[in-house]
Each structure stands twice: as C-alpha cells, then as structure tokens.
Amino acid sequence: MMTDYLEDILPRLVKLRKELHANPELALEEFKTAAKIVDYAKQHTNSKIHQLTETGILLEFNSGINGPSVLIRADIDALPIEEINTFAHRSIIDGKSHKCGHDGHTVILLGLAELLSYTEIKKGKVLLLFQPAEENGKGAEAILNSSYFDGLDIDYVFALHNLPGFKKHQIVNKSHAFNANVKSMIIRLNGKTAHAAEPEMGVNPARIISKIIDYASDITINQPERDDFFLITPVHINMGEKAYGVSAGFGEVHLTIRSWSLELFNEKVKSLENFIKLNAKEEGIDTEISWTQVFYANMNNDDAIRIIETAAKKNELELQKMQHGFKWGEDFGLFTQKYKGAMFGLGAGENCSALHNPDYDFPDEIIPTGIKQFYQIIKNILNN
C-alpha cells in the first residue's frame, strides 16, 4: 500500500524538486522556497503549519494522544556555486545552485508529510522541520532559539544527507560522531606600512603569516581514522596591496579547523591562539581573532542508531556502517547536542558527482527511499 502510494505521488515530488533546483536561494534568502513548501503542505497534507523564522517552516502532526514526539529535519538552502549542467531544470540564477541536494532533502520531507497525512499517526507527535541556512551554520541555531521550542519535549530527532560515492538507496550509519566539529578562524594582523625600500621603518606581517601557516601544518593530524584527528586548512590569505613601492602593514589569514572531539578541538585551538598572540607580540603586530561558520558534530545516540538500523532492515535496504565520520560540517549537530537522535546517510550512487561540485544533481530515484526510511523510523518509535 505504501509503495503504491509513493509511486502515485512521486511525479509531483520530482516536478517540485526540479522547480526548486532551477530556482535556488542562498542561506537566509529562502523566501520563495519556503512559500513553495507552505503551498505544497496546504494542498497535499493535513498538517498544522508553523512559521518559526522568516524562512523556517515546521509541519506538525499531533495525534492528540500522549506518546513520543519525533522531529525530522530537512535543510532547504542552496550554495553560491555556478552550475555547469545543461539539463532543462538547471539553475536559472547565475552563481547559485543546489549542489548539496537540499532540494532533494526538501521533497523527501514533503513526501513524508503526504504519507503521514494519508496513514495518520495514532499516538504521539511528529514534527517535520524545513530548516534554512544550513550551509553557513546559522539556521539550526535560529530555529532552536524560536519561541516554538521553549519548553518543547522532543524524544528523538533525525536527519539524513544524501551521499555520492555510496550505492543508491544504501543507508549509511555511524555511531557517535557522524561528522566533524568545524569552525573557521579569521586572524587579522595590524602592523605598520612603510616604503618598500625601507621596510625596517614599518612592521610587515609576512613573517608572522608564514609562522602561522607552518604551525597550523605542524599540529594537523589529517587521519580521520584516528580519535585525535585534527585538520587545519588555510582557505584565504591577504596581505597589503598591489603597490610595489609599499611594504605591507596589514594581513589576514582565514583557517577552517576540524576534529571529531570538541575537547581536543578547544585544546588545540587554545594552543594556536597562544602561538599567534605570542609571536605577533614579538613582531610588534596587533592581532584580532574572530570566528565564523560554526558547526558542531552530529553525536549519534546509540538508541537512535538502532532505530535507523531496524528501519533499514524492515525496508530491506542495504546498511553500511562507517568506521569513522565524515570530515565536513553539518549544523544538525546542534539538534543532536540537545536531543537524543542521529543523522544517517542515503546513498546517491557510486558515480554521482560529489557534493558542492558544479555538475552535481540530486538523484530523484532515492526520494521514495528517504521517505520510507523516515516513515519506518517514526513507526518504530510511535509503535504505529
């Protein structure tokens, strides 16, 4: 019955997915996307619709009978990447495209909303969250700070991410850290400009920049199989101007830092900050250190992992257990830090282009798989 129903609704889900793909919106700009979600929910579901933030939408299914509460999240924002695909649903907006599959995640959740409306839950509550601004790490925090979550009891939270490089329809599970803690550091170095013929009359930040890069390399352990995995990636360096008669007096270094352990992360970052301040002082340079795009690791709960595995077996889906997590960041980590839950992967195909690549496109064949997996997770928890 469920399979037949999903086959019936799949064409309109695919149509919407391609509309979303053609009309991508960046983090905190997802106004048309949110409007499409609301419009679809009104037409095809019996959910109660809540607007949590300007572009954050939640669909509530409340049985009215006491029981567990489950939250399922989909992210809805696109990326500032120029698409190179030439198919009919390619992005019509220059420099913006859905290169992480959030268009697919969105319609999976809308399909789940339709299925929940069709079958109805007999007890408890199901919350389907369409979250903005995952890509810059601001969306989860804004949602959790909304008044809807004040005093709200949630028993479990779940999310999925499509995974190129894995077999289509495969469920990818990982105990504990599913992905890394990720933060980006901005280091501003204020020295003093001088004539390039008399650099000794100024304070040039070149040497301290070189020291920072070398030190970052020295403390990096880019071996994800190790518990002390710690990766610093230089992502941007700027110094002075293209004025060949001027010795630079200002520099800036941007680093992205990753680890499985938040404790290790904080320990090594403290060491890095002390190194920068000590060496900058010796050079006579003032420093300013700030942080941006903060992502906390998704800490998968053991009970939630078992629920995912049981659902995959019930759906006769192949299960892949990972030995170590993914090195990328994902702001659903804020939810799993606060509530019991887990993120799992959904195989997008071994030959699917990688996430954030300009030729990536979400494979529509896995939409029903994502819906069935979430639906079975909900059934397992609510004993529906």
Sequence and secondary structure as in RCSB ss.txt:
>XXXX:A:sequence
MMTDYLEDILPRLVKLRKELHANPELALEEFKTAAKIVDYAKQHTNSKIHQLTETGILLEFNSGINGPSVLIRAD
IDALPIEEINTFAHRSIIDGKSHKCGHDGHTVILLGLAELLSYTEIKKGKVLLLFQPAEENGKGAEAILNSSYFD
GLDIDYVFALHNLPGFKKHQIVNKSHAFNANVKSMIIRLNGKTAHAAEPEMGVNPARIISKIIDYASDITINQPE
RDDFFLITPVHINMGEKAYGVSAGFGEVHLTIRSWSLELFNEKVKSLENFIKLNAKEEGIDTEISWTQVFYANMN
NDDAIRIIETAAKKNELELQKMQHGFKWGEDFGLFTQKYKGAMFGLGAGENCSALHNPDYDFPDEIIPTGIKQFY
QIIKNILNN
>XXXX:A:secstr
 HHHHHHHHHHHHHHHHHHHHHS   TT  HHHHHHHHHHHHHH   EEEE SSS EEEEEE SS   EEEEEEE
   BS      STT  SSTT B  SSHHHHHHHHHHHHHHHHHH  SSSEEEEEEE  TTTT HHHHHHTSGGGT
T   SEEEEEEEEETS TT EEE SEESB EEEEEEEEEE B EETT GGGSB THHHHHHHHHHHHHH B  TT
STT EEEEEEEEEES S TTEE  EEEEEEEEEES HHHHHHHHHHHHHHHHHHHHHHT EEEEEEEEEE   EE
 HHHHHHHHHHHHHTT  EEE SS BSS  TTHHHHHHSSEEEEEEEEETTS  TT TT    GGGHHHHHHHHH
HHHHHHHT 
